[in-house]
Amino acid sequence: MPLHDPLPDTVDLLVVGGGINGVGVARDAAGRGLSVALVEKDDLAAHTSSASTKLIHGGLRYLQYGEFRLVRESLQERERLWGMAPHIIRPMRFVVPPMPTRPGWMVRAGLFLYDHIGGRERLPATQTVRLADAPKGEGLARRGGKAFVYSDCWVDDARLVVLNAMDAAARGAAIRTHARFARARREGGAWLATIGGDGGGSQTLTAKAIVNTAGPWVGEVAGAIAGARTKGAVRLVKGSHIVVPRLYPGDHAFLLQNPDKRVIFAIPYEGAHTLIGTTDVPVGELPTGKVAISDAEIDYLLAAANAVFARQVTRGDIVWTYSGIRPLFDDEKANASAVTRDYVLDLDLGDRDEAPLLNVFGGKITTYRRLAEQAMDRLVDAIGAGGGAWTAGAVLPGGAFASFEDFLIGLARRYPGFPHAMLRRMARAYGTRAETILGDAHAPDDLGADFGGGLHQAEVDYLIAHEWATCGEDILWRRSKLGLHLPPSAERALDDYCALAMAPRLTAP
């Protein structure tokens, strides 16, 4: 991985931002035959794209706000993405207990629409269960009445970003992390852009078009582009989650409605935990440091869980929290929960069909592929180069298998000396590329130094070489969630190892 190699002097497309929309655009463009450079000021998925609720879903609650186009498109993408990445995306059933603010017939009507407007094919339809005697009622404080059970999908959000970046790079895109977009101006029918790196210095490159997918920083990036004309603005909303010890048995999730009519999810997470979220808190401006959950948000999520589950949780039970800023398109709605999750593509052609700038506002993980496809359809017309759409159904790295369980059985047969739990984790993270890491090893000891939790030197080397990992945080909290299971000393040990492993490349001429 050429972490600090210079970018190409000239490209067709410069993408600014290494979240899910940015890597999706880079992948789509590279597959159409365009030369592409993507720059990200931090790590891939370092911000919003690793702070989601980890769902590939239509957004059931968006129906109440009339977002029918968005819900339909999201539902169409749901099974498509599952087929493209069956290692990091899997089906999940969601239980909706009785809601105090909505009659059952209304919820059932919404779920009927949810089942039918998006072309569902493989996922099971909604069913009704009696909580008193159904296994899916276990763990609830009150098991009376009926619940509805519907389908959506779970995703490892940060790995989805990395896999798209890997596929873009395999198709010729130059992906550079820790490379900050500084400024750009139109010159000679193209863009002249300046990029700075963490190690100091800068580089200027020429691009036929720029795509601004900087998420919460989309306005800041647009402000650094001379003559940029943006027709939209972002509405910043913070979403926070807490992780606590497992609250109920089973591999299903819960959709819960609070008295304020907001919904939150309780989702099985990393085996022994339950993920609870998310909040919707308006943010006036971007924080200067890492985004953190507030005391009020913690109280809100704890109260929501304790109102439903028999096992009561307190602040002392929280093992991890994370927060992110969602860059929603500002539709001027007063309620942050009602602000559209749809995306807006703002194409700026200057005064006389000059070099195009495309600013991307809003969006959600589920629709990233479609957003990228539509963005490139517009840019191909604007720059007069590039092929047609191709990403629908094109598998992501490691996803070329039909059945995850069958693939895992085959992996276990090839590597009988490895713990099953370790093989399952690696199969879920890397799919068929797990064999690239395992190689000819007969047992974990053959993979080099053990950092804990089944993480060995061979896997760390792979993440540095192929997945742009540069430190312990990248590895333990984005490329994996092993940080939940390891002491802080493991992250420090990984920091030291990464620094030594990368030193020759950082000092190479």
C-alpha positions as CSV (number, residue, x, y, z in Angstrom):
1,M,0.0,0.0,0.0
2,P,1.7,3.3,-1.1
3,L,0.6,5.2,2.0
4,H,2.8,8.3,1.3
5,D,3.7,7.9,-2.3
6,P,2.9,11.0,-4.4
7,L,-0.5,11.2,-6.1
8,P,-0.6,11.1,-9.9
9,D,0.0,14.6,-11.4
10,T,-3.1,14.4,-13.5
11,V,-6.4,12.5,-12.9
12,D,-9.9,12.5,-14.3
13,L,-11.5,12.6,-10.9
14,L,-10.4,13.9,-7.5
15,V,-12.6,12.6,-4.6
16,V,-12.3,14.4,-1.3
17,G,-13.3,12.4,1.7
18,G,-12.8,8.7,2.7
19,G,-16.2,7.9,4.1
20,I,-18.7,5.5,2.5
21,N,-19.8,8.0,-0.2
22,G,-16.3,8.9,-1.1
23,V,-15.0,5.3,-1.5
24,G,-18.2,4.4,-3.3
25,V,-17.7,7.2,-5.9
26,A,-14.0,6.2,-6.3
27,R,-14.9,2.6,-6.9
28,D,-17.6,3.4,-9.4
29,A,-15.4,5.9,-11.3
30,A,-12.4,3.5,-11.4
31,G,-14.6,0.8,-12.8
32,R,-15.8,3.1,-15.6
33,G,-12.2,3.5,-16.7
34,L,-11.5,6.9,-15.2
35,S,-8.3,7.7,-13.4
36,V,-9.1,8.5,-9.8
37,A,-7.4,9.9,-6.7
38,L,-9.1,9.9,-3.3
39,V,-7.7,11.9,-0.4
40,E,-8.8,11.6,3.2
41,K,-7.5,13.8,6.0
42,D,-7.6,11.0,8.6
43,D,-8.3,7.2,8.4
44,L,-10.9,5.6,6.2
45,A,-14.3,5.6,7.9
46,A,-12.7,7.6,10.8
47,H,-15.8,9.6,11.5
48,T,-19.5,9.3,10.4
49,S,-19.1,6.1,8.5
50,S,-17.9,4.1,11.5
51,A,-20.4,5.6,13.9
52,S,-23.6,4.2,12.5
53,T,-26.1,1.8,14.0
54,K,-24.6,-0.9,11.7
55,L,-27.7,-1.4,9.6
56,I,-28.5,-1.9,6.0
57,H,-32.2,-1.1,6.1
58,G,-35.0,0.8,4.4
59,G,-35.6,3.0,7.4
60,L,-39.0,1.9,8.7
61,R,-39.4,5.1,10.7
62,Y,-38.9,7.3,7.6
63,L,-42.3,6.2,6.3
64,Q,-44.0,8.4,8.9
65,Y,-42.2,11.4,7.4
66,G,-43.3,10.6,3.8
67,E,-39.8,9.5,2.6
68,F,-41.3,6.9,0.3
69,R,-38.7,7.3,-2.5
70,L,-35.8,7.0,0.0
71,V,-37.3,3.9,1.7
72,R,-38.0,2.2,-1.6
73,E,-34.5,2.8,-2.9
74,S,-33.0,1.7,0.4
75,L,-35.0,-1.5,0.4
76,Q,-34.0,-2.2,-3.2
77,E,-30.3,-1.8,-2.2
78,R,-30.7,-3.9,0.9
79,E,-30.6,-7.4,-0.7
80,R,-28.3,-6.2,-3.5
81,L,-25.6,-5.2,-0.9
82,W,-26.1,-8.4,1.0
83,G,-25.3,-10.3,-2.2
84,M,-22.3,-8.1,-2.8
85,A,-20.7,-8.6,0.6
86,P,-22.2,-11.6,2.4
87,H,-19.3,-11.8,4.8
88,I,-19.8,-8.4,6.4
89,I,-23.6,-8.1,5.8
90,R,-26.1,-10.6,7.1
91,P,-29.9,-10.8,7.6
92,M,-31.3,-9.9,11.0
93,R,-34.9,-10.1,12.4
94,F,-36.2,-7.1,14.3
95,V,-38.9,-7.4,17.0
96,V,-41.3,-4.5,17.5
97,P,-43.0,-4.8,20.9
98,P,-46.3,-3.0,21.5
99,M,-45.9,0.7,21.0
100,P,-47.6,3.0,23.5
101,T,-48.1,5.8,21.0
102,R,-49.3,3.8,18.0
103,P,-52.0,1.2,17.6
104,G,-51.0,-2.2,16.4
105,W,-53.0,-1.9,13.1
106,M,-51.0,1.2,12.2
107,V,-47.6,-0.5,12.8
108,R,-48.7,-3.6,10.9
109,A,-49.9,-1.4,7.9
110,G,-46.5,0.3,7.9
111,L,-44.7,-3.1,7.9
112,F,-46.9,-4.4,5.1
113,L,-45.8,-1.4,3.0
114,Y,-42.2,-2.0,4.1
115,D,-42.4,-5.6,3.0
116,H,-43.7,-4.8,-0.5
117,I,-42.4,-1.6,-1.9
118,G,-38.8,-2.6,-2.2
119,G,-38.8,-5.8,-4.1
120,R,-38.0,-8.1,-1.2
121,E,-37.0,-11.6,-2.5
122,R,-34.8,-13.5,0.0
123,L,-35.5,-11.9,3.3
124,P,-38.5,-13.3,5.3
125,A,-41.7,-11.3,5.5
126,T,-43.2,-9.8,8.6
127,Q,-44.8,-12.2,11.1
128,T,-46.8,-11.7,14.3
129,V,-45.8,-13.4,17.5
130,R,-47.3,-13.7,21.0
131,L,-44.7,-12.4,23.4
132,A,-45.9,-14.6,26.3
133,D,-44.7,-17.8,24.7
134,A,-42.4,-16.8,21.8
135,P,-38.6,-17.1,22.3
136,K,-38.3,-13.6,20.9
137,G,-40.0,-12.3,24.0
138,E,-37.3,-13.5,26.4
139,G,-35.5,-10.8,28.2
140,L,-38.4,-8.3,28.1
141,A,-39.7,-6.9,31.3
142,R,-43.3,-7.3,30.1
143,R,-44.2,-10.2,27.8
144,G,-47.8,-9.5,27.2
145,G,-49.5,-8.7,23.9
146,K,-48.3,-9.3,20.3
147,A,-45.2,-8.2,18.6
148,F,-44.3,-7.9,14.9
149,V,-41.1,-9.3,13.6
150,Y,-39.6,-8.0,10.3
151,S,-36.4,-8.3,8.4
152,D,-33.4,-6.0,7.7
153,C,-29.7,-6.5,7.5
154,W,-26.7,-5.8,9.8
155,V,-23.4,-4.5,8.4
156,D,-19.9,-3.9,9.6
157,D,-19.9,-0.3,8.5
158,A,-16.2,0.5,8.7
159,R,-15.3,-2.6,6.8
160,L,-17.8,-1.8,4.1
161,V,-15.8,1.4,3.6
162,V,-12.5,-0.4,3.5
163,L,-13.7,-3.0,1.0
164,N,-14.9,-0.3,-1.4
165,A,-11.6,1.4,-1.1
166,M,-9.7,-1.9,-1.8
167,D,-11.8,-2.5,-4.9
168,A,-11.3,1.0,-6.1
169,A,-7.5,0.6,-5.7
170,A,-7.6,-2.8,-7.4
171,R,-9.2,-1.0,-10.4
172,G,-6.5,1.7,-10.5
173,A,-7.6,4.4,-8.0
174,A,-5.0,6.1,-5.9
175,I,-6.3,6.0,-2.3
176,R,-4.4,8.3,0.2
177,T,-5.2,8.6,3.8
178,H,-3.7,11.3,6.1
179,A,-3.7,13.6,3.1
180,R,-5.6,16.8,3.6
181,F,-7.3,18.7,0.8
182,A,-6.0,22.3,1.0
183,R,-7.5,24.2,-1.9
184,A,-8.4,24.2,-5.6
185,R,-9.1,26.6,-8.4
186,R,-10.2,26.3,-12.0
187,E,-7.4,26.7,-14.5
188,G,-7.3,25.8,-18.2
189,G,-10.5,23.9,-18.2
190,A,-9.5,21.7,-15.2
191,W,-9.0,21.9,-11.5
192,L,-5.6,22.7,-9.9
193,A,-5.8,21.2,-6.4
194,T,-3.3,21.2,-3.6
195,I,-3.1,18.3,-1.2
196,G,-1.1,18.3,2.1
197,G,0.1,15.3,4.1
198,D,0.5,14.6,7.8
199,G,4.3,14.5,7.3
200,G,4.4,18.0,5.9
201,G,4.8,19.2,2.4
202,S,2.2,19.4,-0.3
203,Q,1.5,18.3,-3.8
204,T,-0.5,19.9,-6.6
205,L,-2.4,17.8,-9.1
206,T,-4.7,18.5,-12.0
207,A,-8.2,17.0,-12.2
208,K,-11.0,17.1,-14.7
209,A,-13.6,17.1,-11.9
210,I,-13.8,17.1,-8.1
211,V,-16.3,15.3,-6.0
212,N,-16.7,16.7,-2.5
213,T,-17.8,13.8,-0.2
214,A,-16.3,15.3,2.9
215,G,-19.5,14.6,5.0
216,P,-19.7,17.0,7.9
217,W,-16.8,19.0,6.4
218,V,-18.5,19.4,2.9
219,G,-19.0,23.1,3.5
220,E,-15.5,23.6,4.7
221,V,-14.1,21.8,1.6
222,A,-16.4,23.8,-0.7
223,G,-15.1,27.0,1.0
224,A,-11.6,26.1,0.0
225,I,-12.5,25.8,-3.7
226,A,-12.2,29.1,-5.5
227,G,-15.5,30.1,-7.1
228,A,-17.4,27.2,-5.8
229,R,-21.2,27.7,-5.9
230,T,-23.0,25.5,-3.5
231,K,-26.8,25.3,-3.6
232,G,-27.2,23.4,-0.4
233,A,-26.1,23.2,3.2
234,V,-25.6,20.5,5.8
235,R,-27.6,20.1,9.0
236,L,-25.4,18.5,11.6
237,V,-27.0,15.9,13.9
238,K,-25.1,13.9,16.4
239,G,-25.9,10.2,16.8
240,S,-24.6,8.3,19.8
241,H,-24.6,4.7,21.0
242,I,-23.8,2.7,24.1
243,V,-22.6,-0.9,24.4
244,V,-23.6,-2.9,27.4
245,P,-23.5,-6.6,28.5
246,R,-26.0,-8.8,26.6
247,L,-29.6,-7.9,27.6
248,Y,-31.4,-10.8,26.1
249,P,-30.8,-14.2,24.3
250,G,-31.1,-14.8,20.6
251,D,-29.6,-13.2,17.5
252,H,-32.6,-10.8,16.8
253,A,-32.7,-7.1,17.4
254,F,-35.4,-4.9,18.9
255,L,-36.9,-1.7,17.5
256,L,-38.2,0.3,20.5
257,Q,-40.3,3.5,20.6
258,N,-39.7,6.1,23.3
259,P,-42.5,8.3,24.8
260,D,-41.2,11.2,22.6
261,K,-42.0,8.9,19.6
262,R,-38.4,8.5,18.6
263,V,-37.2,4.9,17.9
264,I,-34.0,3.3,19.0
265,F,-32.5,-0.1,18.3
266,A,-31.2,-2.8,20.6
267,I,-28.9,-5.1,18.6
268,P,-26.7,-8.1,19.4
269,Y,-23.1,-6.9,19.2
270,E,-19.8,-8.7,19.3
271,G,-21.2,-11.8,20.9
272,A,-21.5,-10.8,24.5
273,H,-22.9,-7.3,24.2
274,T,-26.0,-5.3,23.2
275,L,-25.7,-2.1,21.1
276,I,-28.2,0.6,22.0
277,G,-28.8,3.6,19.8
278,T,-29.1,6.1,18.3
279,T,-29.8,9.6,19.5
280,D,-30.6,12.6,17.3
281,V,-29.1,15.7,18.8
282,P,-28.8,18.9,16.7
283,V,-25.2,20.3,16.6
284,G,-24.5,23.9,15.9
285,E,-20.9,23.5,14.7
286,L,-18.4,20.7,14.3
287,P,-16.5,19.8,17.5
288,T,-12.7,20.5,17.3
289,G,-11.8,17.1,18.9
290,K,-13.3,13.7,18.9
291,V,-17.1,13.6,19.0
292,A,-18.3,12.2,22.4
293,I,-21.6,11.1,23.9
294,S,-23.1,13.5,26.4
295,D,-24.5,12.7,29.8
296,A,-28.0,13.5,28.6
297,E,-27.7,11.1,25.7
298,I,-26.4,8.3,28.1
299,D,-29.4,8.9,30.4
300,Y,-31.8,8.8,27.4
301,L,-30.5,5.5,26.0
302,L,-30.3,3.9,29.5
303,A,-33.9,4.9,30.2
304,A,-35.1,3.6,26.9
305,A,-33.5,0.2,27.5
306,N,-34.6,0.0,31.2
307,A,-38.2,0.7,30.2
308,V,-38.3,-2.5,28.1
309,F,-35.8,-5.1,29.3
310,A,-35.9,-7.0,32.5
311,R,-32.2,-6.7,33.0
312,Q,-31.6,-3.1,34.2
313,V,-28.4,-1.3,33.2
314,T,-26.6,1.6,34.7
315,R,-23.7,3.8,33.7
316,G,-21.3,1.3,35.3
317,D,-22.5,-1.4,32.8
318,I,-21.4,0.6,29.8
319,V,-18.4,-1.0,28.2
320,W,-18.1,1.4,25.2
321,T,-19.7,4.4,23.6
322,Y,-19.3,6.0,20.3
323,S,-20.7,9.1,18.5
324,G,-20.7,10.5,15.1
325,I,-21.9,13.6,13.3
326,R,-24.4,13.0,10.5
327,P,-24.2,15.6,7.7
328,L,-27.9,15.7,6.7
329,F,-29.1,17.9,3.9
330,D,-30.7,20.9,5.5
331,D,-34.4,20.8,4.6
332,E,-35.2,23.4,7.3
333,K,-37.4,21.0,9.4
334,A,-37.5,21.9,13.1
335,N,-37.3,18.4,14.4
336,A,-33.9,16.8,14.0
337,S,-35.4,13.3,13.8
338,A,-37.6,14.5,10.8
339,V,-34.7,15.9,8.8
340,T,-34.4,14.0,5.5
341,R,-31.8,11.2,5.3
342,D,-32.0,11.4,1.5
343,Y,-29.0,12.6,-0.4
344,V,-28.7,15.7,-2.7
345,L,-26.1,15.9,-5.5
346,D,-25.2,19.6,-6.2
347,L,-23.4,19.9,-9.6
348,D,-21.5,23.1,-10.2
349,L,-20.4,23.7,-13.8
350,G,-19.1,27.3,-13.3
351,D,-19.9,30.0,-15.7
352,R,-19.4,28.4,-19.1
353,D,-19.5,24.6,-18.6
354,E,-16.1,24.7,-16.8
355,A,-14.5,21.9,-14.9
356,P,-17.3,20.4,-12.7
357,L,-17.5,20.3,-9.0
358,L,-20.0,17.9,-7.4
359,N,-20.9,18.5,-3.8
360,V,-22.6,15.6,-2.0
361,F,-25.0,16.4,0.8
362,G,-26.7,13.8,3.1
363,G,-27.1,10.1,2.4
364,K,-27.0,6.9,4.4
365,I,-24.9,3.8,4.3
366,T,-27.6,1.7,2.7
367,T,-27.8,4.0,-0.4
368,Y,-24.1,4.7,-0.9
369,R,-23.8,2.5,-4.0
370,R,-26.8,4.1,-5.7
371,L,-25.6,7.6,-4.7
372,A,-22.2,6.9,-6.3
373,E,-23.9,5.5,-9.4
374,Q,-26.0,8.6,-9.9
375,A,-23.1,10.9,-9.1
376,M,-21.0,9.2,-11.8
377,D,-23.8,9.2,-14.3
378,R,-23.9,13.0,-14.0
379,L,-20.1,13.5,-14.1
380,V,-19.6,11.2,-17.1
381,D,-21.9,13.4,-19.0
382,A,-20.2,16.6,-17.7
383,I,-16.6,15.6,-18.5
384,G,-17.4,13.5,-21.6
385,A,-15.5,10.4,-20.5
386,G,-16.1,7.1,-18.7
387,G,-18.3,4.1,-19.2
388,G,-21.7,3.1,-18.0
389,A,-23.0,1.9,-14.6
390,W,-21.6,-1.4,-13.5
391,T,-21.6,-1.8,-9.7
392,A,-25.1,-3.4,-9.1
393,G,-24.3,-6.9,-8.0
394,A,-20.5,-6.6,-8.5
395,V,-19.1,-8.4,-5.4
396,L,-16.7,-6.6,-3.0
397,P,-13.4,-8.2,-2.0
398,G,-13.8,-11.4,-0.1
399,G,-17.5,-11.7,-1.0
400,A,-17.4,-14.3,-3.8
401,F,-19.4,-17.1,-2.2
402,A,-23.0,-18.1,-2.0
403,S,-23.4,-19.2,1.6
404,F,-21.4,-17.9,4.5
405,E,-21.9,-21.0,6.6
406,D,-20.8,-23.3,3.7
407,F,-17.7,-21.1,3.2
408,L,-16.9,-21.3,7.0
409,I,-17.2,-25.1,6.9
410,G,-14.7,-25.2,4.1
411,L,-12.3,-22.8,5.9
412,A,-12.5,-25.0,9.0
413,R,-11.6,-28.1,7.0
414,R,-8.6,-26.4,5.5
415,Y,-7.4,-25.0,8.8
416,P,-8.4,-27.7,11.4
417,G,-5.7,-26.5,13.8
418,F,-7.4,-23.1,14.4
419,P,-10.1,-22.3,17.0
420,H,-13.5,-22.2,15.4
421,A,-14.3,-18.8,16.9
422,M,-11.1,-17.3,15.4
423,L,-11.9,-18.7,11.9
424,R,-15.5,-17.3,12.2
425,R,-14.2,-13.9,13.1
426,M,-11.8,-13.9,10.2
427,A,-14.3,-15.2,7.7
428,R,-16.8,-12.5,8.8
429,A,-14.1,-9.8,8.4
430,Y,-12.3,-10.9,5.3
431,G,-14.4,-13.5,3.5
432,T,-12.3,-15.4,1.0
433,R,-9.3,-13.1,1.6
434,A,-8.9,-14.7,5.0
435,E,-6.9,-17.4,3.2
436,T,-4.4,-14.7,2.2
437,I,-3.7,-14.1,5.9
438,L,-3.7,-17.7,7.0
439,G,-1.6,-18.9,4.1
440,D,0.0,-22.2,4.9
441,A,-0.3,-21.9,8.7
442,H,-1.3,-25.0,10.6
443,A,-2.0,-23.3,13.9
444,P,-2.2,-19.7,15.3
445,D,1.4,-19.8,16.5
446,D,2.4,-19.9,12.8
447,L,1.0,-16.4,12.3
448,G,3.6,-14.7,14.4
449,A,3.3,-12.5,17.5
450,D,0.0,-12.7,19.4
451,F,-1.5,-9.3,20.3
452,G,-4.5,-10.9,22.0
453,G,-8.0,-11.8,21.1
454,G,-6.8,-14.0,18.2
455,L,-5.1,-11.1,16.5
456,H,-1.6,-12.1,15.2
457,Q,1.2,-10.5,13.4
458,A,0.2,-11.9,10.0
459,E,-3.2,-10.2,10.2
460,V,-1.7,-6.9,11.3
461,D,0.8,-7.1,8.5
462,Y,-2.1,-7.7,6.1
463,L,-4.0,-4.7,7.4
464,I,-1.0,-2.4,7.1
465,A,-0.2,-3.7,3.5
466,H,-3.7,-3.9,2.1
467,E,-6.2,-1.9,4.2
468,W,-4.4,1.4,5.0
469,A,-4.1,0.7,8.8
470,T,-1.5,2.8,10.5
471,C,-2.0,2.4,14.2
472,G,-3.7,0.5,16.9
473,E,-6.9,2.5,16.8
474,D,-7.3,1.8,13.1
475,I,-7.0,-2.0,13.7
476,L,-8.9,-2.4,17.0
477,W,-11.8,0.0,16.4
478,R,-12.4,0.2,12.7
479,R,-10.8,-2.8,10.9
480,S,-12.2,-4.8,13.8
481,K,-13.9,-4.3,17.1
482,L,-11.3,-6.3,19.0
483,G,-10.8,-3.3,21.2
484,L,-13.9,-4.4,23.1
485,H,-12.1,-7.6,24.2
486,L,-8.6,-6.4,24.8
487,P,-6.9,-4.2,27.4
488,P,-5.6,-0.7,26.5
489,S,-2.0,-2.1,26.5
490,A,-2.9,-4.0,23.3
491,E,-3.5,-0.8,21.4
492,R,-0.2,0.7,22.6
493,A,1.6,-2.5,21.5
494,L,0.0,-2.2,18.1
495,D,1.0,1.5,17.8
496,D,4.6,0.5,18.4
497,Y,4.4,-2.4,16.0
498,C,2.8,-0.3,13.2
499,A,5.4,2.4,13.6
500,L,8.2,-0.1,13.2
501,A,6.6,-1.9,10.3
502,M,5.9,1.3,8.4
503,A,9.2,3.1,9.1
504,P,11.0,1.8,6.0
505,R,8.2,3.0,3.7
506,L,7.9,6.4,5.4
507,T,11.6,7.1,4.9
508,A,11.9,5.6,1.4
509,P,12.8,8.1,-1.3
